Amino acid sequence: MAEADRIANARKACLGAGVNPITSFDDTTAESIFCNEWYEVIVESELSLYKWRFATKTADLGSPIVGEPDTKYNVRYQLPNGVLSVDTVLVGEDPIEYDRYQDQIHTYDTANDTVIVKYRFRADETLWNPYFRQLVIYRLATMLAFSLARKDDIAASMKALADEHWRRAKTEDAQAQTNQKVNLRRIVNRRGGRLDKFWRNR
């Protein structure tokens, strides 16, 4: 990640909270110490709370770890480094049952399958969409105003702005894919042809 981007985001948060802007995360000022402690916590928390496309990766889990896990499952895989949150585990295009235990994925026998994990990682600031960047700034500003500046009114305003940008960031991120078409054939098959009967009776 670019250190300059991190400092720029923290500076904007400081200004929004009404405290002195930082020039580095390594200074001994109260603002610098606070931002150094909380910036990554806020970023990773926000990245983990929603399936952001800009922070999503897929990876082949490779061969199972030797030895059965001490769980209800009978096979386990090592997760890649940097996994914040697991979204799904797939064989081909089909999701499979699994559970995460520490840095491993446990599932049922998949010895002859290629197992894929879809997960969220700590995306570099250069990958963030603009609303997410502003969301992080407002979240940090909220904590700065509340904990450091002791300005409850500013903290409340920053929180309201953060909540609004949370919604906008999700909308923008969701629009970064092709609209999904409804598979009418699947609907008809699952409902025993009721959709077809509906159109014939109109």
Residue pairs with C-beta under 8 A, 6 or more apart in sequence:
1 122
1 124
1 125
1 126
2 124
2 125
2 126
3 25
5 125
5 126
6 25
6 39
6 125
7 22
7 23
7 24
7 25
9 39
9 125
9 133
9 136
9 137
9 140
10 22
10 25
10 35
10 39
10 140
11 21
11 22
11 23
12 137
12 141
13 35
13 137
13 138
13 140
13 141
13 144
14 20
14 21
14 22
14 31
14 35
14 141
14 144
15 21
16 137
16 138
16 141
16 144
16 145
16 154
16 158
17 141
17 142
17 144
17 145
17 148
17 149
17 151
17 154
17 155
17 158
18 145
18 149
18 151
18 154
19 30
19 31
19 144
19 145
19 148
19 149
20 29
20 31
21 31
22 29
22 31
22 32
22 35
23 32
24 32
25 32
25 35
25 36
25 39
26 32
26 36
27 33
30 148
31 144
31 148
34 143
34 144
34 147
34 148
35 140
35 144
38 140
38 143
39 140
42 136
42 139
42 140
42 143
43 122
43 136
44 84
44 122
46 132
46 135
46 136
46 139
47 55
47 84
47 85
47 120
47 121
47 122
47 123
48 84
48 85
48 120
50 170
50 173
51 87
51 120
52 120
52 123
52 132
52 169
52 173
53 173
53 176
53 177
54 123
54 127
54 128
54 129
54 132
54 173
54 176
55 84
55 120
55 121
55 122
55 123
55 127
56 87
56 118
56 119
56 120
56 121
57 80
57 118
57 119
57 120
57 121
58 116
58 117
58 118
58 119
59 80
59 116
59 117
59 119
60 114
60 115
60 116
61 77
61 78
61 79
61 89
61 105
61 115
61 116
61 117
62 77
62 78
64 75
64 76
64 77
64 110
64 111
65 76
65 77
65 78
65 104
68 74
68 75
68 76
69 75
69 76
69 101
69 104
69 106
71 99
71 101
71 106
73 98
73 99
73 106
73 107
73 108
74 108
74 109
75 106
75 107
75 108
75 109
75 110
75 111
76 101
76 104
76 105
76 106
76 107
77 104
77 105
77 106
77 107
77 115
77 117
78 103
78 104
79 86
79 100
79 103
79 104
79 105
79 117
79 119
80 117
80 119
82 121
82 122
83 103
83 117
83 119
83 120
83 121
84 119
84 120
84 121
84 122
85 119
85 120
86 98
86 100
86 105
86 117
86 118
86 119
87 118
87 119
87 120
88 95
88 117
88 118
89 95
89 96
89 98
89 105
89 107
89 115
89 116
89 117
89 118
90 96
90 115
90 116
90 117
90 118
91 110
91 113
91 114
91 115
91 116
92 113
92 114
96 107
96 108
96 110
96 115
97 107
97 108
98 105
98 106
98 107
99 105
99 106
99 107
100 106
105 115
105 117
107 115
125 133
128 136
129 169
129 172
129 173
129 176
130 172
131 165
131 168
131 169
131 172
132 165
132 169
132 173
134 161
134 165
134 169
135 162
135 165
135 166
135 169
138 158
138 159
138 161
138 162
138 165
139 158
139 162
141 154
141 158
141 162
142 155
142 158
142 159
142 162
143 155
145 151
145 152
145 154
145 155
145 158
146 152
146 155
184 195
187 195
188 194
188 195
188 196
